[in-house]
Amino acid sequence: MKKETTYLVLLTAIFFVVSFFGILHHELWLDEAHHYLLARDSNSFLELIQNTRYEGHPILWNLLLYVLTRFTLNPFWMQFLHILISTSVVYIFLRKAPFSLVFKILFIFGYFMIFEYNLISRNYILGVLFLFLACTIFEKRKEKFLLLCIYLALAANIHLMFSVIAFAIFLTLLLENYLDKELFKKLYCIGYLIFGFGILLTIIQIIPPDDTRFFERIDDMSFDEKFIKGFVSLFKAIVTIPDFRTIHFWNSNLLVNLSKPFSAVLGLLTYCIPLLLFYKNRKTLFFVYIGLIGVQVFFFVTQISATRYDGMNYLIIIIGMWMEHFYPSEDYKIRDYLSSLKLTLLKNPILYSILIIQFFSGIYAYAVDYKYQFTSSKKAIDYLKDNKLNNNKIITITCDGTAISPYLKKKVYFLSEGSYQSYCYWNFDNVLNISEKDISEMLTNYIDSNDYAIYVSNYPITKSLKQNIWEKINEKVKIRFIKKYDQNIVRNSYYYIYEVSKI
């Protein structure tokens, strides 16, 4: 066996084993459970399409889960499927990426590849898969233009953020064809149609129904407020240092938390980094900045932010480095100017500093997730099972029941909905400003037609947590606090367990 093949097999095997032990210690959070339940509790493919109409995501990941849940109700197999995909991505990267072995090791065990897009089972890893497959044939992009467009179309149908990156690559290909005076070559035109169809399919899937309430929360925001959301996203993507001072490190950044003004200045400066990394060729520089602008537009329009979204900027940098390997160096003013100032000597120190930060942040995130519960959902259900309480009627407030339903392998009664549910209805009113009085009224309404239930929720019924003592909350309902689980990584995902009974 060749030395390179030995490294390939060994590193891929190590990544898989590390990932496998990681998912054994990773509990599902709301979004992971939500998409799993959308698939599990849809009785047909058409019903799945109907159930996902408010998601704002293309359906491919949900479709894979739909097939999976026809064979098993154990959510572990979703996690296992996810690490199989991530391991495939790592194998492709190790085998095909034109980087040094050190570069590859730092990348595959960095924050996004070992933790964010690996242990957390979401659709993002599918997007990485198709983008990396596109990169594997980029050297022969002229001969394999149709296949390249197919990969980009598939990437666009994973998530809107991947549509942004795929579109930036596509525009770069268009620019190259235009400069080569081959823009309307028959083969390329067919490729344009394939990618265009992929984008159209994405748009059809993500357009929400008319009664969506997604944009209500941002309608009154000023331009400045909307712009700030994504302004430091590139900085947070390449300086991914979670706030290790707290167990709630996820979706945090230490430098941002220490000083937002200082981070804002650094955030502005980071937009100069692509000039130092991609100065050799204008096409890669074009791709990177178009991609970064597209990410900013995403943040501006949606006003949602999380480290997983910031990571799209990091992927743009990595893909840009991959593409640049197959573009010749050019002589032009920016290159000559940077070279004259010797700034090009900073390229490798900057690049490897980013990779080293990612590597240590990845190890840290993996270790904390291994040691602590990501959420308390599984722990709460394990308690119910150990104490033979899981066969009782389980009630909760609303989407806090989503994270426990996979482990119960059944639906949960949502008090706010007044029915048995599993996946979340994204009605923001249901999770805001819930008072003890509101909970008391919902429990009273439920107990009017039910004698007894087990309440499992992120919301305590009362501030008094006297364990194993029956207390009246009104003339009709009494409760007994049993257990609280609050040592977990995700904020606001503590679970309280009560017995609820009619008086």
Helices and strands as residue ranges (DSSP letters): H 3-23, H 30-40, H 45-51, H 60-68, H 76-96, H 101-108, H 111-111, I 112-116, H 124-136, G 138-140, H 145-156, H 160-179, H 186-206, G 214-218, H 223-231, H 233-238, H 254-258, H 260-269, G 270-272, H 273-277, H 282-302, H 307-324, H 333-340, G 343-346, H 347-371, H 377-386, E 394-396, G 399-401, H 405-408, E 412-414, E 419-421, G 428-431, H 436-447, E 452-457, E 470-472, E 477-485, E 495-502
